[in-house]
């Protein structure tokens, strides 16, 4: 699950990089536009993966706090 979340977050980051640098939305280009069902599914999965990935940050913080004691 962690690997899948990381892959989706990377896809989202690369897509945002393309949007920022070149005004090109790769997900929309591949799946029929920003409002197409497949694009919305990909955007939703990337968003859920981002939320899930917050646990990576919190997990590292918990491990760090335990080591300090």
mmCIF file of the N, C-alpha and C atoms, coordinates in Angstrom:
data_MODEL
# 
_entry.id   MODEL 
# 
loop_
_atom_site.group_PDB 
_atom_site.id 
_atom_site.type_symbol 
_atom_site.label_atom_id 
_atom_site.label_alt_id 
_atom_site.label_comp_id 
_atom_site.label_asym_id 
_atom_site.label_entity_id 
_atom_site.label_seq_id 
_atom_site.pdbx_PDB_ins_code 
_atom_site.Cartn_x 
_atom_site.Cartn_y 
_atom_site.Cartn_z 
_atom_site.occupancy 
_atom_site.B_iso_or_equiv 
_atom_site.pdbx_formal_charge 
_atom_site.auth_seq_id 
_atom_site.auth_comp_id 
_atom_site.auth_asym_id 
_atom_site.auth_atom_id 
_atom_site.pdbx_PDB_model_num 
ATOM 1   N N  . UNK A 1 1  ? 0.824   -1.198 0.000   1.00 0.00 ? 1  UNK A N  1 
ATOM 2   C CA . UNK A 1 1  ? 0.000   0.000  0.000   1.00 0.00 ? 1  UNK A CA 1 
ATOM 3   C C  . UNK A 1 1  ? 0.868   1.261  0.000   1.00 0.00 ? 1  UNK A C  1 
ATOM 4   N N  . UNK A 1 2  ? 1.957   1.216  0.792   1.00 0.00 ? 2  UNK A N  1 
ATOM 5   C CA . UNK A 1 2  ? 2.851   2.378  0.850   1.00 0.00 ? 2  UNK A CA 1 
ATOM 6   C C  . UNK A 1 2  ? 3.466   2.666  -0.519  1.00 0.00 ? 2  UNK A C  1 
ATOM 7   N N  . UNK A 1 3  ? 3.868   1.611  -1.224  1.00 0.00 ? 3  UNK A N  1 
ATOM 8   C CA . UNK A 1 3  ? 4.498   1.792  -2.536  1.00 0.00 ? 3  UNK A CA 1 
ATOM 9   C C  . UNK A 1 3  ? 3.503   2.372  -3.532  1.00 0.00 ? 3  UNK A C  1 
ATOM 10  N N  . UNK A 1 4  ? 2.284   1.876  -3.529  1.00 0.00 ? 4  UNK A N  1 
ATOM 11  C CA . UNK A 1 4  ? 1.255   2.397  -4.429  1.00 0.00 ? 4  UNK A CA 1 
ATOM 12  C C  . UNK A 1 4  ? 0.987   3.870  -4.146  1.00 0.00 ? 4  UNK A C  1 
ATOM 13  N N  . UNK A 1 5  ? 0.884   4.216  -2.878  1.00 0.00 ? 5  UNK A N  1 
ATOM 14  C CA . UNK A 1 5  ? 0.663   5.611  -2.507  1.00 0.00 ? 5  UNK A CA 1 
ATOM 15  C C  . UNK A 1 5  ? 1.819   6.484  -2.981  1.00 0.00 ? 5  UNK A C  1 
ATOM 16  N N  . UNK A 1 6  ? 3.032   6.004  -2.798  1.00 0.00 ? 6  UNK A N  1 
ATOM 17  C CA . UNK A 1 6  ? 4.203   6.782  -3.224  1.00 0.00 ? 6  UNK A CA 1 
ATOM 18  C C  . UNK A 1 6  ? 4.222   6.970  -4.735  1.00 0.00 ? 6  UNK A C  1 
ATOM 19  N N  . UNK A 1 7  ? 3.900   5.926  -5.483  1.00 0.00 ? 7  UNK A N  1 
ATOM 20  C CA . UNK A 1 7  ? 3.858   6.028  -6.951  1.00 0.00 ? 7  UNK A CA 1 
ATOM 21  C C  . UNK A 1 7  ? 2.822   7.060  -7.376  1.00 0.00 ? 7  UNK A C  1 
ATOM 22  N N  . UNK A 1 8  ? 1.643   7.030  -6.759  1.00 0.00 ? 8  UNK A N  1 
ATOM 23  C CA . UNK A 1 8  ? 0.601   7.987  -7.115  1.00 0.00 ? 8  UNK A CA 1 
ATOM 24  C C  . UNK A 1 8  ? 0.984   9.417  -6.740  1.00 0.00 ? 8  UNK A C  1 
ATOM 25  N N  . UNK A 1 9  ? 1.648   9.593  -5.620  1.00 0.00 ? 9  UNK A N  1 
ATOM 26  C CA . UNK A 1 9  ? 2.107   10.933 -5.224  1.00 0.00 ? 9  UNK A CA 1 
ATOM 27  C C  . UNK A 1 9  ? 3.159   11.434 -6.212  1.00 0.00 ? 9  UNK A C  1 
ATOM 28  N N  . UNK A 1 10 ? 4.035   10.563 -6.663  1.00 0.00 ? 10 UNK A N  1 
ATOM 29  C CA . UNK A 1 10 ? 5.050   10.954 -7.654  1.00 0.00 ? 10 UNK A CA 1 
ATOM 30  C C  . UNK A 1 10 ? 4.382   11.342 -8.970  1.00 0.00 ? 10 UNK A C  1 
ATOM 31  N N  . UNK A 1 11 ? 3.389   10.568 -9.395  1.00 0.00 ? 11 UNK A N  1 
ATOM 32  C CA . UNK A 1 11 ? 2.652   10.902 -10.618 1.00 0.00 ? 11 UNK A CA 1 
ATOM 33  C C  . UNK A 1 11 ? 2.014   12.283 -10.474 1.00 0.00 ? 11 UNK A C  1 
ATOM 34  N N  . UNK A 1 12 ? 1.407   12.537 -9.330  1.00 0.00 ? 12 UNK A N  1 
ATOM 35  C CA . UNK A 1 12 ? 0.792   13.840 -9.091  1.00 0.00 ? 12 UNK A CA 1 
ATOM 36  C C  . UNK A 1 12 ? 1.816   14.960 -9.098  1.00 0.00 ? 12 UNK A C  1 
ATOM 37  N N  . UNK A 1 13 ? 2.956   14.721 -8.474  1.00 0.00 ? 13 UNK A N  1 
ATOM 38  C CA . UNK A 1 13 ? 4.007   15.749 -8.435  1.00 0.00 ? 13 UNK A CA 1 
ATOM 39  C C  . UNK A 1 13 ? 4.537   16.048 -9.837  1.00 0.00 ? 13 UNK A C  1 
ATOM 40  N N  . UNK A 1 14 ? 4.760   15.008 -10.619 1.00 0.00 ? 14 UNK A N  1 
ATOM 41  C CA . UNK A 1 14 ? 5.237   15.213 -11.993 1.00 0.00 ? 14 UNK A CA 1 
ATOM 42  C C  . UNK A 1 14 ? 4.190   15.963 -12.818 1.00 0.00 ? 14 UNK A C  1 
ATOM 43  N N  . UNK A 1 15 ? 2.929   15.609 -12.637 1.00 0.00 ? 15 UNK A N  1 
ATOM 44  C CA . UNK A 1 15 ? 1.870   16.300 -13.367 1.00 0.00 ? 15 UNK A CA 1 
ATOM 45  C C  . UNK A 1 15 ? 1.813   17.777 -12.980 1.00 0.00 ? 15 UNK A C  1 
ATOM 46  N N  . UNK A 1 16 ? 1.909   18.083 -11.681 1.00 0.00 ? 16 UNK A N  1 
ATOM 47  C CA . UNK A 1 16 ? 1.913   19.483 -11.246 1.00 0.00 ? 16 UNK A CA 1 
ATOM 48  C C  . UNK A 1 16 ? 3.150   20.213 -11.752 1.00 0.00 ? 16 UNK A C  1 
ATOM 49  N N  . UNK A 1 17 ? 4.277   19.522 -11.817 1.00 0.00 ? 17 UNK A N  1 
ATOM 50  C CA . UNK A 1 17 ? 5.476   20.127 -12.380 1.00 0.00 ? 17 UNK A CA 1 
ATOM 51  C C  . UNK A 1 17 ? 5.287   20.509 -13.839 1.00 0.00 ? 17 UNK A C  1 
ATOM 52  N N  . UNK A 1 18 ? 4.663   19.605 -14.595 1.00 0.00 ? 18 UNK A N  1 
ATOM 53  C CA . UNK A 1 18 ? 4.378   19.905 -16.007 1.00 0.00 ? 18 UNK A CA 1 
ATOM 54  C C  . UNK A 1 18 ? 3.401   21.067 -16.148 1.00 0.00 ? 18 UNK A C  1 
ATOM 55  N N  . UNK A 1 19 ? 2.415   21.112 -15.273 1.00 0.00 ? 19 UNK A N  1 
ATOM 56  C CA . UNK A 1 19 ? 1.454   22.218 -15.317 1.00 0.00 ? 19 UNK A CA 1 
ATOM 57  C C  . UNK A 1 19 ? 2.162   23.531 -14.999 1.00 0.00 ? 19 UNK A C  1 
ATOM 58  N N  . UNK A 1 20 ? 2.992   23.521 -13.980 1.00 0.00 ? 20 UNK A N  1 
ATOM 59  C CA . UNK A 1 20 ? 3.686   24.742 -13.580 1.00 0.00 ? 20 UNK A CA 1 
ATOM 60  C C  . UNK A 1 20 ? 4.695   25.234 -14.602 1.00 0.00 ? 20 UNK A C  1 
ATOM 61  N N  . UNK A 1 21 ? 5.440   24.309 -15.196 1.00 0.00 ? 21 UNK A N  1 
ATOM 62  C CA . UNK A 1 21 ? 6.495   24.704 -16.127 1.00 0.00 ? 21 UNK A CA 1 
ATOM 63  C C  . UNK A 1 21 ? 6.007   24.943 -17.550 1.00 0.00 ? 21 UNK A C  1 
ATOM 64  N N  . UNK A 1 22 ? 5.060   24.119 -17.987 1.00 0.00 ? 22 UNK A N  1 
ATOM 65  C CA . UNK A 1 22 ? 4.680   24.150 -19.399 1.00 0.00 ? 22 UNK A CA 1 
ATOM 66  C C  . UNK A 1 22 ? 3.181   24.331 -19.639 1.00 0.00 ? 22 UNK A C  1 
ATOM 67  N N  . UNK A 1 23 ? 2.400   24.526 -18.592 1.00 0.00 ? 23 UNK A N  1 
ATOM 68  C CA . UNK A 1 23 ? 0.939   24.627 -18.706 1.00 0.00 ? 23 UNK A CA 1 
ATOM 69  C C  . UNK A 1 23 ? 0.366   23.409 -19.431 1.00 0.00 ? 23 UNK A C  1 
ATOM 70  N N  . UNK A 1 24 ? 0.913   22.233 -19.127 1.00 0.00 ? 24 UNK A N  1 
ATOM 71  C CA . UNK A 1 24 ? 0.482   20.997 -19.773 1.00 0.00 ? 24 UNK A CA 1 
ATOM 72  C C  . UNK A 1 24 ? 0.048   19.990 -18.711 1.00 0.00 ? 24 UNK A C  1 
ATOM 73  N N  . UNK A 1 25 ? -1.203  19.603 -18.776 1.00 0.00 ? 25 UNK A N  1 
ATOM 74  C CA . UNK A 1 25 ? -1.770  18.639 -17.835 1.00 0.00 ? 25 UNK A CA 1 
ATOM 75  C C  . UNK A 1 25 ? -1.736  17.265 -18.496 1.00 0.00 ? 25 UNK A C  1 
ATOM 76  N N  . UNK A 1 26 ? -0.752  16.450 -18.122 1.00 0.00 ? 26 UNK A N  1 
ATOM 77  C CA . UNK A 1 26 ? -0.563  15.138 -18.737 1.00 0.00 ? 26 UNK A CA 1 
ATOM 78  C C  . UNK A 1 26 ? -1.738  14.213 -18.452 1.00 0.00 ? 26 UNK A C  1 
ATOM 79  N N  . UNK A 1 27 ? -2.250  14.230 -17.239 1.00 0.00 ? 27 UNK A N  1 
ATOM 80  C CA . UNK A 1 27 ? -3.385  13.373 -16.894 1.00 0.00 ? 27 UNK A CA 1 
ATOM 81  C C  . UNK A 1 27 ? -4.582  13.710 -17.784 1.00 0.00 ? 27 UNK A C  1 
ATOM 82  N N  . UNK A 1 28 ? -4.882  14.982 -17.926 1.00 0.00 ? 28 UNK A N  1 
ATOM 83  C CA . UNK A 1 28 ? -5.995  15.394 -18.782 1.00 0.00 ? 28 UNK A CA 1 
ATOM 84  C C  . UNK A 1 28 ? -5.741  15.009 -20.236 1.00 0.00 ? 28 UNK A C  1 
ATOM 85  N N  . UNK A 1 29 ? -4.513  15.159 -20.692 1.00 0.00 ? 29 UNK A N  1 
ATOM 86  C CA . UNK A 1 29 ? -4.184  14.816 -22.069 1.00 0.00 ? 29 UNK A CA 1 
ATOM 87  C C  . UNK A 1 29 ? -4.344  13.321 -22.326 1.00 0.00 ? 29 UNK A C  1 
ATOM 88  N N  . UNK A 1 30 ? -3.978  12.506 -21.354 1.00 0.00 ? 30 UNK A N  1 
ATOM 89  C CA . UNK A 1 30 ? -4.053  11.051 -21.535 1.00 0.00 ? 30 UNK A CA 1 
ATOM 90  C C  . UNK A 1 30 ? -5.473  10.505 -21.388 1.00 0.00 ? 30 UNK A C  1 
ATOM 91  N N  . UNK A 1 31 ? -6.279  11.138 -20.541 1.00 0.00 ? 31 UNK A N  1 
ATOM 92  C CA . UNK A 1 31 ? -7.564  10.549 -20.201 1.00 0.00 ? 31 UNK A CA 1 
ATOM 93  C C  . UNK A 1 31 ? -8.774  11.367 -20.644 1.00 0.00 ? 31 UNK A C  1 
ATOM 94  N N  . UNK A 1 32 ? -8.597  12.314 -21.562 1.00 0.00 ? 32 UNK A N  1 
ATOM 95  C CA . UNK A 1 32 ? -9.745  12.964 -22.175 1.00 0.00 ? 32 UNK A CA 1 
ATOM 96  C C  . UNK A 1 32 ? -10.198 14.273 -21.576 1.00 0.00 ? 32 UNK A C  1 
ATOM 97  N N  . UNK A 1 33 ? -9.329  15.004 -20.937 1.00 0.00 ? 33 UNK A N  1 
ATOM 98  C CA . UNK A 1 33 ? -9.688  16.308 -20.380 1.00 0.00 ? 33 UNK A CA 1 
ATOM 99  C C  . UNK A 1 33 ? -9.853  16.256 -18.878 1.00 0.00 ? 33 UNK A C  1 
ATOM 100 N N  . UNK A 1 34 ? -9.834  17.423 -18.271 1.00 0.00 ? 34 UNK A N  1 
ATOM 101 C CA . UNK A 1 34 ? -9.890  17.503 -16.813 1.00 0.00 ? 34 UNK A CA 1 
ATOM 102 C C  . UNK A 1 34 ? -11.203 17.015 -16.228 1.00 0.00 ? 34 UNK A C  1 
ATOM 103 N N  . UNK A 1 35 ? -12.280 17.130 -16.964 1.00 0.00 ? 35 UNK A N  1 
ATOM 104 C CA . UNK A 1 35 ? -13.576 16.733 -16.435 1.00 0.00 ? 35 UNK A CA 1 
ATOM 105 C C  . UNK A 1 35 ? -13.986 15.319 -16.839 1.00 0.00 ? 35 UNK A C  1 
ATOM 106 N N  . UNK A 1 36 ? -13.158 14.633 -17.608 1.00 0.00 ? 36 UNK A N  1 
ATOM 107 C CA . UNK A 1 36 ? -13.459 13.259 -18.012 1.00 0.00 ? 36 UNK A CA 1 
ATOM 108 C C  . UNK A 1 36 ? -13.428 12.351 -16.782 1.00 0.00 ? 36 UNK A C  1 
ATOM 109 N N  . UNK A 1 37 ? -14.244 11.325 -16.801 1.00 0.00 ? 37 UNK A N  1 
ATOM 110 C CA . UNK A 1 37 ? -14.361 10.432 -15.655 1.00 0.00 ? 37 UNK A CA 1 
ATOM 111 C C  . UNK A 1 37 ? -13.019 9.812  -15.273 1.00 0.00 ? 37 UNK A C  1 
ATOM 112 N N  . UNK A 1 38 ? -12.264 9.327  -16.254 1.00 0.00 ? 38 UNK A N  1 
ATOM 113 C CA . UNK A 1 38 ? -10.973 8.707  -15.946 1.00 0.00 ? 38 UNK A CA 1 
ATOM 114 C C  . UNK A 1 38 ? -9.997  9.704  -15.328 1.00 0.00 ? 38 UNK A C  1 
ATOM 115 N N  . UNK A 1 39 ? -9.981  10.915 -15.825 1.00 0.00 ? 39 UNK A N  1 
ATOM 116 C CA . UNK A 1 39 ? -9.112  11.948 -15.247 1.00 0.00 ? 39 UNK A CA 1 
ATOM 117 C C  . UNK A 1 39 ? -9.506  12.228 -13.810 1.00 0.00 ? 39 UNK A C  1 
ATOM 118 N N  . UNK A 1 40 ? -10.789 12.338 -13.553 1.00 0.00 ? 40 UNK A N  1 
ATOM 119 C CA . UNK A 1 40 ? -11.257 12.611 -12.200 1.00 0.00 ? 40 UNK A CA 1 
ATOM 120 C C  . UNK A 1 40 ? -10.915 11.466 -11.254 1.00 0.00 ? 40 UNK A C  1 
ATOM 121 N N  . UNK A 1 41 ? -10.948 10.243 -11.764 1.00 0.00 ? 41 UNK A N  1 
ATOM 122 C CA . UNK A 1 41 ? -10.562 9.087  -10.945 1.00 0.00 ? 41 UNK A CA 1 
ATOM 123 C C  . UNK A 1 41 ? -9.078  9.173  -10.596 1.00 0.00 ? 41 UNK A C  1 
ATOM 124 N N  . UNK A 1 42 ? -8.243  9.476  -11.603 1.00 0.00 ? 42 UNK A N  1 
ATOM 125 C CA . UNK A 1 42 ? -6.800  9.599  -11.353 1.00 0.00 ? 42 UNK A CA 1 
ATOM 126 C C  . UNK A 1 42 ? -6.523  10.725 -10.370 1.00 0.00 ? 42 UNK A C  1 
ATOM 127 N N  . UNK A 1 43 ? -7.148  11.886 -10.576 1.00 0.00 ? 43 UNK A N  1 
ATOM 128 C CA . UNK A 1 43 ? -6.956  13.009 -9.646  1.00 0.00 ? 43 UNK A CA 1 
ATOM 129 C C  . UNK A 1 43 ? -7.371  12.619 -8.227  1.00 0.00 ? 43 UNK A C  1 
ATOM 130 N N  . UNK A 1 44 ? -8.483  11.903 -8.101  1.00 0.00 ? 44 UNK A N  1 
ATOM 131 C CA . UNK A 1 44 ? -8.966  11.480 -6.786  1.00 0.00 ? 44 UNK A CA 1 
ATOM 132 C C  . UNK A 1 44 ? -8.006  10.495 -6.129  1.00 0.00 ? 44 UNK A C  1 
ATOM 133 N N  . UNK A 1 45 ? -7.501  9.543  -6.904  1.00 0.00 ? 45 UNK A N  1 
ATOM 134 C CA . UNK A 1 45 ? -6.546  8.576  -6.362  1.00 0.00 ? 45 UNK A CA 1 
ATOM 135 C C  . UNK A 1 45 ? -5.257  9.253  -5.911  1.00 0.00 ? 45 UNK A C  1 
ATOM 136 N N  . UNK A 1 46 ? -4.793  10.221 -6.695  1.00 0.00 ? 46 UNK A N  1 
ATOM 137 C CA . UNK A 1 46 ? -3.586  10.963 -6.319  1.00 0.00 ? 46 UNK A CA 1 
ATOM 138 C C  . UNK A 1 46 ? -3.835  11.739 -5.026  1.00 0.00 ? 46 UNK A C  1 
ATOM 139 N N  . UNK A 1 47 ? -5.003  12.359 -4.914  1.00 0.00 ? 47 UNK A N  1 
ATOM 140 C CA . UNK A 1 47 ? -5.342  13.090 -3.697  1.00 0.00 ? 47 UNK A CA 1 
ATOM 141 C C  . UNK A 1 47 ? -5.424  12.180 -2.481  1.00 0.00 ? 47 UNK A C  1 
ATOM 142 N N  . UNK A 1 48 ? -6.049  11.027 -2.635  1.00 0.00 ? 48 UNK A N  1 
ATOM 143 C CA . UNK A 1 48 ? -6.129  10.063 -1.529  1.00 0.00 ? 48 UNK A CA 1 
ATOM 144 C C  . UNK A 1 48 ? -4.746  9.543  -1.153  1.00 0.00 ? 48 UNK A C  1 
ATOM 145 N N  . UNK A 1 49 ? -3.906  9.330  -2.159  1.00 0.00 ? 49 UNK A N  1 
ATOM 146 C CA . UNK A 1 49 ? -2.535  8.886  -1.884  1.00 0.00 ? 49 UNK A CA 1 
ATOM 147 C C  . UNK A 1 49 ? -1.769  9.954  -1.116  1.00 0.00 ? 49 UNK A C  1 
ATOM 148 N N  . UNK A 1 50 ? -2.009  11.224 -1.455  1.00 0.00 ? 50 UNK A N  1 
ATOM 149 C CA . UNK A 1 50 ? -1.370  12.307 -0.711  1.00 0.00 ? 50 UNK A CA 1 
ATOM 150 C C  . UNK A 1 50 ? -1.798  12.329 0.742   1.00 0.00 ? 50 UNK A C  1 
ATOM 151 N N  . UNK A 1 51 ? -3.091  12.133 0.967   1.00 0.00 ? 51 UNK A N  1 
ATOM 152 C CA . UNK A 1 51 ? -3.585  12.087 2.348   1.00 0.00 ? 51 UNK A CA 1 
ATOM 153 C C  . UNK A 1 51 ? -2.995  10.891 3.093   1.00 0.00 ? 51 UNK A C  1 
ATOM 154 N N  . UNK A 1 52 ? -2.952  9.758  2.437   1.00 0.00 ? 52 UNK A N  1 
ATOM 155 C CA . UNK A 1 52 ? -2.376  8.565  3.056   1.00 0.00 ? 52 UNK A CA 1 
ATOM 156 C C  . UNK A 1 52 ? -0.894  8.780  3.382   1.00 0.00 ? 52 UNK A C  1 
ATOM 157 N N  . UNK A 1 53 ? -0.203  9.498  2.511   1.00 0.00 ? 53 UNK A N  1 
ATOM 158 C CA . UNK A 1 53 ? 1.234   9.720  2.682   1.00 0.00 ? 53 UNK A CA 1 
ATOM 159 C C  . UNK A 1 53 ? 1.557   10.592 3.889   1.00 0.00 ? 53 UNK A C  1 
ATOM 160 N N  . UNK A 1 54 ? 0.575   11.303 4.409   1.00 0.00 ? 54 UNK A N  1 
ATOM 161 C CA . UNK A 1 54 ? 0.788   12.074 5.633   1.00 0.00 ? 54 UNK A CA 1 
ATOM 162 C C  . UNK A 1 54 ? 1.212   11.143 6.755   1.00 0.00 ? 54 UNK A C  1 
ATOM 163 N N  . UNK A 1 55 ? 0.746   9.892  6.706   1.00 0.00 ? 55 UNK A N  1 
ATOM 164 C CA . UNK A 1 55 ? 1.139   8.927  7.737   1.00 0.00 ? 55 UNK A CA 1 
ATOM 165 C C  . UNK A 1 55 ? 2.641   8.669  7.729   1.00 0.00 ? 55 UNK A C  1 
ATOM 166 N N  . UNK A 1 56 ? 3.282   8.816  6.568   1.00 0.00 ? 56 UNK A N  1 
ATOM 167 C CA . UNK A 1 56 ? 4.741   8.646  6.509   1.00 0.00 ? 56 UNK A CA 1 
ATOM 168 C C  . UNK A 1 56 ? 5.415   9.706  7.371   1.00 0.00 ? 56 UNK A C  1 
ATOM 169 N N  . UNK A 1 57 ? 4.953   10.936 7.253   1.00 0.00 ? 57 UNK A N  1 
ATOM 170 C CA . UNK A 1 57 ? 5.507   12.036 8.035   1.00 0.00 ? 57 UNK A CA 1 
ATOM 171 C C  . UNK A 1 57 ? 5.251   11.822 9.516   1.00 0.00 ? 57 UNK A C  1 
ATOM 172 N N  . UNK A 1 58 ? 4.041   11.476 9.863   1.00 0.00 ? 58 UNK A N  1 
ATOM 173 C CA . UNK A 1 58 ? 3.701   11.262 11.264  1.00 0.00 ? 58 UNK A CA 1 
ATOM 174 C C  . UNK A 1 58 ? 4.428   10.043 11.828  1.00 0.00 ? 58 UNK A C  1 
ATOM 175 N N  . UNK A 1 59 ? 4.588   9.017  11.031  1.00 0.00 ? 59 UNK A N  1 
ATOM 176 C CA . UNK A 1 59 ? 5.304   7.825  11.477  1.00 0.00 ? 59 UNK A CA 1 
ATOM 177 C C  . UNK A 1 59 ? 6.752   8.138  11.781  1.00 0.00 ? 59 UNK A C  1 
ATOM 178 N N  . UNK A 1 60 ? 7.389   8.933  10.948  1.00 0.00 ? 60 UNK A N  1 
ATOM 179 C CA . UNK A 1 60 ? 8.781   9.329  11.187  1.00 0.00 ? 60 UNK A CA 1 
ATOM 180 C C  . UNK A 1 60 ? 8.884   10.181 12.444  1.00 0.00 ? 60 UNK A C  1 
ATOM 181 N N  . UNK A 1 61 ? 7.922   11.039 12.662  1.00 0.00 ? 61 UNK A N  1 
ATOM 182 C CA . UNK A 1 61 ? 7.936   11.903 13.842  1.00 0.00 ? 61 UNK A CA 1 
ATOM 183 C C  . UNK A 1 61 ? 7.785   11.063 15.106  1.00 0.00 ? 61 UNK A C  1 
ATOM 184 N N  . UNK A 1 62 ? 6.902   10.062 15.076  1.00 0.00 ? 62 UNK A N  1 
ATOM 185 C CA . UNK A 1 62 ? 6.720   9.206  16.237  1.00 0.00 ? 62 UNK A CA 1 
ATOM 186 C C  . UNK A 1 62 ? 7.982   8.412  16.543  1.00 0.00 ? 62 UNK A C  1 
ATOM 187 N N  . UNK A 1 63 ? 8.635   7.898  15.517  1.00 0.00 ? 63 UNK A N  1 
ATOM 188 C CA . UNK A 1 63 ? 9.875   7.149  15.722  1.00 0.00 ? 63 UNK A CA 1 
ATOM 189 C C  . UNK A 1 63 ? 10.975  8.051  16.254  1.00 0.00 ? 63 UNK A C  1 
ATOM 190 N N  . UNK A 1 64 ? 11.024  9.292  15.780  1.00 0.00 ? 64 UNK A N  1 
ATOM 191 C CA . UNK A 1 64 ? 12.033  10.238 16.247  1.00 0.00 ? 64 UNK A CA 1 
ATOM 192 C C  . UNK A 1 64 ? 11.806  10.580 17.726  1.00 0.00 ? 64 UNK A C  1 
ATOM 193 N N  . UNK A 1 65 ? 10.547  10.803 18.098  1.00 0.00 ? 65 UNK A N  1 
ATOM 194 C CA . UNK A 1 65 ? 10.230  11.133 19.492  1.00 0.00 ? 65 UNK A CA 1 
ATOM 195 C C  . UNK A 1 65 ? 10.600  9.980  20.434  1.00 0.00 ? 65 UNK A C  1 
ATOM 196 N N  . UNK A 1 66 ? 10.381  8.767  20.008  1.00 0.00 ? 66 UNK A N  1 
ATOM 197 C CA . UNK A 1 66 ? 10.689  7.616  20.847  1.00 0.00 ? 66 UNK A CA 1 
ATOM 198 C C  . UNK A 1 66 ? 12.199  7.495  21.044  1.00 0.00 ? 66 UNK A C  1 
ATOM 199 N N  . UNK A 1 67 ? 12.977  7.757  20.013  1.00 0.00 ? 67 UNK A N  1 
ATOM 200 C CA . UNK A 1 67 ? 14.434  7.642  20.111  1.00 0.00 ? 67 UNK A CA 1 
ATOM 201 C C  . UNK A 1 67 ? 15.034  8.685  21.048  1.00 0.00 ? 67 UNK A C  1 
ATOM 202 N N  . UNK A 1 68 ? 14.393  9.842  21.174  1.00 0.00 ? 68 UNK A N  1 
ATOM 203 C CA . UNK A 1 68 ? 14.923  10.912 22.029  1.00 0.00 ? 68 UNK A CA 1 
ATOM 204 C C  . UNK A 1 68 ? 14.816  10.574 23.508  1.00 0.00 ? 68 UNK A C  1 
ATOM 205 N N  . UNK A 1 69 ? 13.852  9.752  23.861  1.00 0.00 ? 69 UNK A N  1 
ATOM 206 C CA . UNK A 1 69 ? 13.616  9.472  25.284  1.00 0.00 ? 69 UNK A CA 1 
ATOM 207 C C  . UNK A 1 69 ? 14.619  8.559  25.851  1.00 0.00 ? 69 UNK A C  1 
# 
